[in-house]
């Protein structure tokens, strides 16, 4: 993050005062970065921020595009807004690309149907309460190629670690692009398991944990 170094001439003559202004400016920039993160890549502006209720309609619109393009989620939910806001949700974020919602991610407590928390807890010798599940990650097809998925993952992982929780996730084995992203980011494959989602639907799921302890 760039910090302006130009100050009026009378302040430049006083090194101590100049340094004080720079430190104050840096502090303000860091405070703003905690609220949201703004990056510029390839002449596009990417802004990561917490999701608000007003974002939900746009998130559902983007999710529908992803479902049509990639088949995610595998089964379209009856109530997609509620699907994006499970009771176990800790926090969720969106990325704006040039002012429009282009991606989403959530962080939740372990819930029914989550496999990775149990696998990690057994391996680490801790309770599943020590994990946080990264989920509901998607990026608009038209917004790919700008590092949005990695940016959202980093934000969710930071939140989990700040809370003293270890990030884990489950992804359907058919989601090869998502699995490639996780492995590129250093996530460790715990296991591939079969889940019975319905009497007619059996799905292979890859379970991952973030690197580190």
Secondary structure, 3 states (H helix, E strand, C coil): CCCCCCCCHHHHCCHHHHHHHHHHHHHHHHHHHHHCEEEEECCEEEEEEECCHHHHHHHHHHHHHHHHHHCCCCCCCCCHHHHCCCCCEEEEEEEEECCEEEEEEEEECCCCCCCHHHHHHHHHCCCHHHEEEEEEEEECHHHCCCCHHHHHHHHHHHHHHHCCCEEEEEEECCCHHHHHHHHHCCCEEEEEEEEEEECCEEEEEEEEECCCC
